[in-house]
Amino acid sequence: MKIETLKIKNYKVFKDIEIKDMPSMCVFLGANGSGKSTLFDVFSFLSDALKDNVTIALNKRGGYKEVISREQTGDIEFEIKFRNEDDGKRGPLTTYTLKIGIERNVPIIKKEILRYRRGSYGKLWHFLDFTKGTGWGIINESDYGKEGIEEKREEQKLSSPDILAIKGLGQFQKFKAISTFRELLENWYISNFNIQASKRTQDIGISEHLSTEGENLSRVTQFIHTNHPDIFNNILKNIKERVPGVINVEAKETEDGRIVLKFHNEDFKDPFMARYVSDGTLKMFAYLILLNDPKPYQLLSIEEPENFLHPALLVELAEEFRMYGNRKSQVFISTHSPDFVNAIKLEELFWLIKENGFTTIKRAKEDPLIKKLCEAGDKLGSLWTQNYLSGSGPR
């Protein structure tokens, strides 16, 4: 699944923005406070709303008044357009629209729609259409696109107007258009890697996927080594190439029933436990574990991947992220590193500009001068440091 268009209205610093034609890897620049973290938080918000409800998702962020853009009276609105890809074939463009308002000081979902059409001119089908907790969903999705077949609807009423219909209607799990979007919100990852947390020993247990802070790194290492040896050998090959002296990494069980991560260095007889390994080595290894997950996330978000890493490693890391995004996934990255930006493509770069309290988003490939300079051989990171990306810095 790939997101092609993202529209946000009245959500914190985003009064009205739209990003179109989004590639598999999107890299966002901007000054501190320009809204990079807020952009990622859109998916956290939708995920929280799906897990619980809109009221709880808003309260986690300070309530409706703290979330809606300052001095705005309209609804909070999101529109996400995406496509599924099956066996290399592009599916129809699917659009999910959500409008959240407030009535009598209570948040409600004013409108929730999921629709798609086959091809550029095919008939538009609404798979669900709800207003304030009441609406309908179609019950014959398998007939979509068949000549002469009309959509069959089933009326439904949710228990509360702040519950997402894609959550509240369990039967929608069998509909691909809806279940795929639910999977995106349920199966997305934002990296908040904590070096110190990853150095701790872990109780014995099974962890198939790296947690957001990485505290289960040793258990995931053990799981991949045991269950996916080919993948682990590839990870080991990469860490050897990028960190001088490393010849092996192990997740070992201790006598007191815990798991420790150990790094073997060619210059020393005994291995080093993770807490004695450099922060950069540990972070690079954690990224390799994450990016080689046998079951990749639909959407992966990384903030400032350059932290603790040598600039020479960032070119290869950017390529790793790009390859991950091409595995039926998508990667969003925020960065402050010109070296990392030098490693990305023109169509992958966006930058945020905050003016008068609100943020707009520009795209490098749509700037004629930047496009011309890149075609002449200039690197994007160098152009950034030379202030060609107007408004992307603190001044």
TIMI-657127 format. One line per 2 residues: number of its first residue (from 1); their letters; for each residue x, y, z negated of C-alpha. Coordinates in nm, 4 decimals, decimal comma. Layout:
// residues N
NUM) a) X:Y:Z | ... $
This chain:
// residues 395
1) mk) 0,0000:0,0000:0,0000 | 0,1290:0,3473:0,0916 $
3) ie) -0,0083:0,6856:-0,0141 | -0,0253:0,9145:0,2888 $
5) tl) -0,1893:1,2256:0,1441 | -0,2218:1,3655:-0,2062 $
7) ki) -0,4446:1,6625:-0,2898 | -0,4599:1,8162:-0,6362 $
9) kn) -0,6812:2,1024:-0,7469 | -0,6980:2,2766:-1,0841 $
11) yk) -0,4657:2,0319:-1,2619 | -0,2255:2,2269:-1,4833 $
13) vf) 0,0197:2,4216:-1,2594 | -0,1364:2,2827:-0,9409 $
15) kd) -0,4214:2,5158:-0,8558 | -0,4517:2,3837:-0,5015 $
17) ie) -0,1848:2,1727:-0,3279 | -0,1799:1,9085:-0,0564 $
19) ik) 0,1053:1,6797:0,0501 | 0,0558:1,5051:0,3841 $
21) dm) 0,2343:1,2287:0,5724 | 0,4179:1,1021:0,2654 $
23) ps) 0,7069:0,8620:0,3398 | 0,8052:0,5516:0,1449 $
25) mc) 1,0523:0,7591:-0,0580 | 0,9639:1,1142:-0,1657 $
27) vf) 1,2245:1,3293:-0,3430 | 1,1104:1,6414:-0,5293 $
29) lg) 1,3249:1,9389:-0,6294 | 1,2346:2,2384:-0,8386 $
31) an) 1,3321:2,4552:-1,1311 | 1,2564:2,3445:-1,4855 $
33) gs) 0,8859:2,3981:-1,5520 | 0,7921:2,4041:-1,1841 $
35) gk) 0,5732:2,0941:-1,2160 | 0,7796:1,7889:-1,1159 $
37) st) 0,6773:1,5945:-1,4260 | 0,3192:1,7175:-1,3866 $
39) lf) 0,3116:1,5749:-1,0343 | 0,4031:1,2320:-1,1721 $
41) dv) 0,1556:1,2796:-1,4561 | -0,1317:1,2800:-1,2075 $
43) fs) -0,0898:0,9042:-1,1758 | -0,0443:0,8630:-1,5507 $
45) fl) -0,3695:1,0536:-1,5994 | -0,5597:0,8372:-1,3507 $
47) sd) -0,4105:0,5245:-1,5041 | -0,5164:0,6358:-1,8540 $
49) al) -0,8656:0,7167:-1,7252 | -0,8916:0,3715:-1,5696 $
51) kd) -0,7667:0,2011:-1,8854 | -0,9980:0,3957:-2,1175 $
53) nv) -1,2032:0,6862:-1,9822 | -1,1603:1,0444:-1,8625 $
55) ti) -1,2239:1,1932:-2,2078 | -0,9411:0,9949:-2,3674 $
57) al) -0,7071:1,0718:-2,0751 | -0,7771:1,4445:-2,1180 $
59) nk) -0,7400:1,4331:-2,4967 | -0,3962:1,2732:-2,4627 $
61) rg) -0,2985:1,5912:-2,2791 | -0,4551:1,8386:-2,5206 $
63) gy) -0,8118:1,8364:-2,3917 | -0,9907:1,9740:-2,0879 $
65) ke) -0,8948:2,3368:-2,1523 | -0,5251:2,2478:-2,1626 $
67) vi) -0,5415:2,0407:-1,8450 | -0,7436:2,2634:-1,6134 $
69) sr) -0,5380:2,5315:-1,4419 | -0,5282:2,8600:-1,6296 $
71) eq) -0,8215:3,0964:-1,5735 | -0,9848:2,8575:-1,3242 $
73) tg) -1,3549:2,7771:-1,3449 | -1,3818:2,5024:-1,0809 $
75) di) -1,3530:2,1290:-1,1281 | -1,0344:1,9277:-1,1626 $
77) ef) -1,0057:1,7441:-0,8317 | -0,7889:1,4663:-0,6901 $
79) ei) -0,7927:1,3158:-0,3422 | -0,5650:1,0269:-0,2481 $
81) kf) -0,5493:0,8828:0,1026 | -0,3742:0,5490:0,1413 $
83) rn) -0,3392:0,2466:0,3661 | -0,2950:-0,1221:0,2944 $
85) ed) -0,0415:-0,3182:0,4956 | -0,1029:-0,6878:0,5583 $
87) dg) 0,1547:-0,8900:0,7518 | 0,2996:-0,5720:0,8979 $
89) kr) -0,0386:-0,4439:1,0191 | -0,1638:-0,1040:0,9075 $
91) gp) -0,5015:-0,1131:0,7426 | -0,7670:0,1576:0,7709 $
93) lt) -0,7110:0,4926:0,6021 | -0,8858:0,4827:0,2650 $
95) ty) -0,9781:0,7979:0,0731 | -1,0438:0,8169:-0,3000 $
97) tl) -1,1959:1,1397:-0,4324 | -1,2476:1,2305:-0,7981 $
99) ki) -1,3978:1,5511:-0,9399 | -1,4001:1,6112:-1,3141 $
101) gi) -1,5937:1,8916:-1,4808 | -1,7312:1,9783:-1,8210 $
103) er) -2,0913:2,0195:-1,9341 | -2,1917:2,1185:-2,2868 $
105) nv) -1,8227:2,0885:-2,3821 | -1,8180:1,7224:-2,2740 $
107) pi) -1,6014:1,6029:-1,9806 | -1,7918:1,4226:-1,7054 $
109) ik) -1,7115:1,2770:-1,3658 | -1,9048:1,4973:-1,1296 $
111) ke) -1,8140:1,2988:-0,8215 | -1,6279:0,9758:-0,7437 $
113) il) -1,6122:0,8461:-0,3868 | -1,4116:0,5762:-0,2115 $
115) ry) -1,4484:0,5557:0,1635 | -1,2629:0,4493:0,4776 $
117) rr) -1,2967:0,4213:0,8523 | -1,1408:0,1765:1,0966 $
119) gs) -0,9255:0,3577:1,3542 | -0,9363:0,7302:1,4270 $
121) yg) -1,2983:0,7399:1,5368 | -1,4590:0,4430:1,3643 $
123) kl) -1,7691:0,4749:1,1503 | -1,7047:0,6073:0,8007 $
125) wh) -1,8153:0,3707:0,5220 | -1,8605:0,4810:0,1627 $
127) fl) -1,7710:0,1857:-0,0570 | -1,8765:0,3665:-0,3688 $
129) df) -2,0410:0,7011:-0,4338 | -2,1135:0,8100:-0,7910 $
131) tk) -2,2313:1,1308:-0,9555 | -2,2312:1,1719:-1,3341 $
133) gt) -2,2329:0,7972:-1,3994 | -2,5010:0,7040:-1,1483 $
135) gw) -2,4514:0,5873:-0,7914 | -2,4072:0,2925:-0,5628 $
137) gi) -2,1537:0,0595:-0,4128 | -2,1724:-0,1498:-0,0984 $
139) in) -2,2038:-0,5248:-0,1317 | -2,1043:-0,6343:0,2206 $
141) es) -1,7486:-0,5081:0,2650 | -1,6601:-0,8165:0,4714 $
143) dy) -1,9039:-0,6932:0,7392 | -1,7256:-0,3608:0,7783 $
145) gk) -1,6443:-0,2904:1,1429 | -1,8860:-0,5449:1,2870 $
147) eg) -2,1027:-0,4050:1,5612 | -2,4579:-0,3316:1,4566 $
149) ie) -2,3942:-0,4033:1,0871 | -2,4967:-0,1369:0,8388 $
151) ek) -2,3663:-0,1026:0,4864 | -2,5781:-0,2639:0,2145 $
153) re) -2,5945:-0,0718:-0,1093 | -2,6547:-0,1664:-0,4676 $
155) eq) -2,7590:0,1010:-0,7174 | -2,5684:0,1094:-1,0463 $
157) kl) -2,5610:0,3143:-1,3660 | -2,2528:0,3333:-1,5871 $
159) ss) -2,2736:0,3375:-1,9647 | -2,1156:0,6853:-1,9772 $
161) pd) -2,0538:0,9634:-1,7205 | -1,6838:0,9801:-1,8144 $
163) il) -1,6102:0,6203:-1,7029 | -1,4549:0,5624:-1,3614 $
165) ai) -1,6813:0,3598:-1,1361 | -1,3821:0,1620:-1,0083 $
167) kg) -1,3383:0,0458:-1,3681 | -1,6963:0,0146:-1,4824 $
169) lg) -1,8221:-0,2016:-1,1978 | -1,6527:-0,5365:-1,2418 $
171) qf) -1,7893:-0,6833:-0,9215 | -1,5803:-0,4364:-0,7230 $
173) qk) -1,2739:-0,6463:-0,7996 | -1,3683:-0,8686:-0,5053 $
175) fk) -1,3648:-0,5724:-0,2651 | -1,0194:-0,5168:-0,1206 $
177) ai) -1,0453:-0,1404:-0,0716 | -1,1341:-0,0879:-0,4363 $
179) st) -0,9252:-0,3602:-0,5980 | -0,6124:-0,2411:-0,4147 $
181) fr) -0,6515:0,1108:-0,5482 | -0,7127:-0,0233:-0,8976 $
183) el) -0,3949:-0,2270:-0,8638 | -0,1987:0,0874:-0,7777 $
185) le) -0,3159:0,2616:-1,0939 | -0,2681:-0,0474:-1,3098 $
187) nw) 0,0641:-0,1483:-1,1538 | 0,2701:0,1672:-1,1330 $
189) yi) 0,5872:0,2518:-1,3200 | 0,7525:0,5706:-1,4369 $
191) sn) 1,1074:0,5360:-1,5574 | 1,1897:0,6983:-1,8885 $
193) fn) 1,5107:0,4996:-1,9374 | 1,6585:0,5288:-2,2868 $
195) iq) 2,0240:0,4272:-2,3054 | 2,0238:0,3631:-2,6790 $
197) as) 1,7051:0,1571:-2,6645 | 1,8534:-0,0650:-2,3940 $
199) kr) 2,1591:-0,1423:-2,6083 | 1,9601:-0,3006:-2,8887 $
201) tq) 1,9419:-0,6757:-2,9364 | 1,6025:-0,8318:-2,8670 $
203) di) 1,4063:-1,1099:-3,0307 | 1,3836:-1,4207:-2,8162 $
205) gi) 1,0885:-1,4029:-2,5802 | 0,9913:-1,3614:-2,2161 $
207) se) 0,9913:-1,0271:-2,0343 | 0,9355:-1,0422:-1,6607 $
209) hl) 0,9515:-0,6682:-1,5924 | 1,1668:-0,3863:-1,7265 $
211) st) 0,9808:-0,1587:-1,9667 | 0,9721:0,2158:-1,9042 $
213) eg) 1,2417:0,2845:-2,1674 | 1,4404:-0,0294:-2,0873 $
215) en) 1,4530:-0,1680:-2,4414 | 1,3801:-0,5194:-2,3089 $
217) ls) 1,6722:-0,5176:-2,0638 | 1,8405:-0,8253:-2,2139 $
219) rv) 1,5207:-1,0331:-2,1978 | 1,4500:-0,9329:-1,8373 $
221) tq) 1,8090:-1,0144:-1,7457 | 1,7673:-1,3602:-1,8968 $
223) fi) 1,4341:-1,4120:-1,7161 | 1,5719:-1,3194:-1,3719 $
225) ht) 1,8911:-1,5231:-1,4274 | 1,6874:-1,8306:-1,5206 $
227) nh) 1,3956:-1,8039:-1,2774 | 1,5434:-1,6136:-0,9805 $
229) pd) 1,9132:-1,7056:-0,9578 | 1,9512:-1,5796:-0,6003 $
231) if) 1,8209:-1,2367:-0,6983 | 2,0438:-1,2305:-1,0049 $
233) nn) 2,3507:-1,3188:-0,7985 | 2,2714:-1,0279:-0,5664 $
235) il) 2,2414:-0,7948:-0,8679 | 2,5740:-0,9240:-0,9980 $
237) kn) 2,7377:-0,8698:-0,6581 | 2,6181:-0,5087:-0,6530 $
239) ik) 2,7280:-0,4270:-1,0082 | 3,0746:-0,5692:-0,9324 $
241) er) 3,1040:-0,3413:-0,6301 | 2,9955:-0,0298:-0,8182 $
243) vp) 3,1582:-0,0660:-1,1591 | 3,5321:-0,1458:-1,1577 $
245) gv) 3,6320:-0,4491:-1,3633 | 3,2878:-0,6015:-1,4212 $
247) in) 3,2895:-0,9689:-1,3195 | 2,9815:-1,1055:-1,4956 $
249) ve) 2,6781:-1,0105:-1,7056 | 2,5046:-1,2479:-1,9447 $
251) ak) 2,2024:-1,2439:-2,1723 | 2,3039:-1,4733:-2,4594 $
253) et) 2,0974:-1,6125:-2,7457 | 2,2502:-1,5615:-3,0918 $
255) ed) 2,2336:-1,7930:-3,3910 | 1,9788:-1,5710:-3,5640 $
257) gr) 1,7342:-1,5984:-3,2725 | 1,7976:-1,2836:-3,0746 $
259) iv) 1,9225:-1,1995:-2,7259 | 2,2257:-0,9795:-2,6603 $
261) lk) 2,3488:-0,8487:-2,3285 | 2,7205:-0,9067:-2,2637 $
263) fh) 2,9430:-0,7653:-1,9908 | 3,2575:-0,9517:-1,8838 $
265) ne) 3,5549:-0,7400:-1,7736 | 3,8398:-0,8883:-1,5727 $
267) df) 4,0979:-0,7125:-1,7916 | 3,9799:-0,8684:-2,1191 $
269) kd) 3,9312:-1,2222:-2,2420 | 3,6170:-1,1607:-2,4497 $
271) pf) 3,3008:-0,9974:-2,3151 | 3,1660:-0,6621:-2,4364 $
273) ma) 2,8213:-0,6403:-2,5922 | 2,5927:-0,3843:-2,4281 $
275) ry) 2,6297:-0,1334:-2,7109 | 3,0016:-0,1021:-2,6314 $
277) vs) 2,9550:-0,0614:-2,2564 | 2,9527:0,2843:-2,0970 $
279) dg) 2,6165:0,4531:-2,0539 | 2,6676:0,4760:-1,6774 $
281) tl) 2,7409:0,1041:-1,6421 | 2,4331:0,0125:-1,8400 $
283) km) 2,2072:0,2485:-1,6477 | 2,3307:0,1259:-1,3095 $
285) fa) 2,2724:-0,2346:-1,4173 | 1,9213:-0,1451:-1,5405 $
287) yl) 1,8390:0,0203:-1,2070 | 1,9559:-0,2901:-1,0205 $
289) il) 1,7341:-0,5067:-1,2418 | 1,4385:-0,2733:-1,1789 $
291) ln) 1,4908:-0,2395:-0,8040 | 1,5307:-0,6139:-0,7524 $
293) dp) 1,2163:-0,7078:-0,9433 | 1,0641:-1,0131:-0,7672 $
295) kp) 0,7234:-0,8448:-0,7964 | 0,7787:-0,4785:-0,7098 $
297) yq) 0,5514:-0,2056:-0,8389 | 0,3080:-0,0410:-0,5984 $
299) ll) 0,4396:0,2985:-0,7042 | 0,7716:0,3660:-0,8745 $
301) si) 0,8535:0,7076:-1,0226 | 1,2040:0,8031:-1,1352 $
303) ee) 1,3031:1,1277:-1,3059 | 1,6639:1,2459:-1,2656 $
305) pe) 1,8280:0,9143:-1,1662 | 2,1667:1,0865:-1,1543 $
307) nf) 2,2004:1,1136:-1,5329 | 2,5066:0,9214:-1,6647 $
309) lh) 2,6070:0,8077:-1,3146 | 2,9171:0,9012:-1,1174 $
311) pa) 2,8277:1,1124:-0,8094 | 2,9949:0,8567:-0,5804 $
313) ll) 2,7307:0,5986:-0,6805 | 2,4342:0,8126:-0,5841 $
315) ve) 2,4543:0,7472:-0,2098 | 2,4141:0,3722:-0,2631 $
317) la) 2,1473:0,4283:-0,5264 | 1,9433:0,6418:-0,2863 $
319) ee) 1,9595:0,3602:-0,0317 | 1,8466:0,1114:-0,2994 $
321) fr) 1,5432:0,3302:-0,3736 | 1,4671:0,3595:-0,0020 $
323) my) 1,4835:-0,0188:0,0446 | 1,2530:-0,0648:-0,2543 $
325) gn) 1,0018:0,1757:-0,1016 | 1,0032:-0,0267:0,2192 $
327) rk) 0,8959:-0,3413:0,0285 | 0,5243:-0,2496:0,0521 $
329) sq) 0,5895:-0,0001:-0,2275 | 0,6525:0,3718:-0,2646 $
331) vf) 0,9071:0,5691:-0,4648 | 0,8745:0,9211:-0,6070 $
333) is) 1,1937:1,0786:-0,7423 | 1,2723:1,4100:-0,9090 $
335) th) 1,6330:1,5240:-0,9227 | 1,8692:1,8101:-1,0032 $
337) sp) 2,1653:1,6525:-0,8218 | 2,2930:1,7945:-0,4903 $
339) df) 2,4968:1,4736:-0,4485 | 2,1807:1,2647:-0,4598 $
341) vn) 2,0019:1,5043:-0,2230 | 2,2936:1,4744:0,0210 $
343) ai) 2,2042:1,1048:0,0528 | 1,8399:1,1483:0,1537 $
345) kl) 1,6698:1,2092:0,4859 | 1,5064:1,5303:0,6030 $
347) ee) 1,1537:1,3854:0,5959 | 1,1980:1,2630:0,2372 $
349) lf) 1,2654:1,6028:0,0755 | 1,0061:1,8305:-0,0892 $
351) wl) 1,0534:2,1232:-0,3235 | 0,8283:2,2951:-0,5745 $
353) ik) 0,7948:2,6714:-0,6088 | 0,6261:2,8252:-0,9101 $
355) en) 0,4973:3,1799:-0,8711 | 0,2480:3,3714:-1,0846 $
357) gf) 0,1885:3,0632:-1,2985 | 0,1020:2,8207:-1,0172 $
359) tt) 0,3062:2,5830:-0,8056 | 0,3142:2,5221:-0,4324 $
361) ik) 0,5066:2,2489:-0,2505 | 0,7197:2,2895:0,0618 $
363) ra) 0,8705:2,0254:0,2840 | 1,2175:2,0319:0,4353 $
365) ke) 1,1172:1,8883:0,7726 | 0,8636:2,1690:0,8199 $
367) dp) 1,1269:2,4426:0,7749 | 1,2687:2,5221:1,1232 $
369) li) 1,6025:2,6557:0,9940 | 1,6683:2,3628:0,7601 $
371) kk) 1,5726:2,1169:1,0332 | 1,8103:2,2855:1,2789 $
373) lc) 2,0988:2,2911:1,0291 | 2,0497:1,9221:0,9468 $
375) ea) 2,0484:1,8338:1,3149 | 2,3814:2,0189:1,3390 $
377) gd) 2,5283:1,8001:1,0634 | 2,4653:1,9919:0,7406 $
379) kl) 2,3682:1,7928:0,4294 | 2,0497:1,8755:0,2410 $
381) gs) 2,2230:1,8939:-0,0969 | 2,4744:2,1438:0,0383 $
383) lw) 2,1968:2,3550:0,1897 | 2,0211:2,3462:-0,1465 $
385) tq) 2,3260:2,4796:-0,3337 | 2,3594:2,7513:-0,0690 $
387) ny) 2,0023:2,8651:-0,1445 | 1,8525:2,7663:0,1902 $
389) ls) 1,5646:2,5979:0,0045 | 1,4051:2,9255:-0,0937 $
391) gs) 1,2322:2,9168:-0,4340 | 1,3688:2,5770:-0,5368 $
393) gp) 1,5959:2,7144:-0,8087 | 1,5504:2,9086:-1,1324 $
395) r) 1,6167:3,2427:-0,9624 $
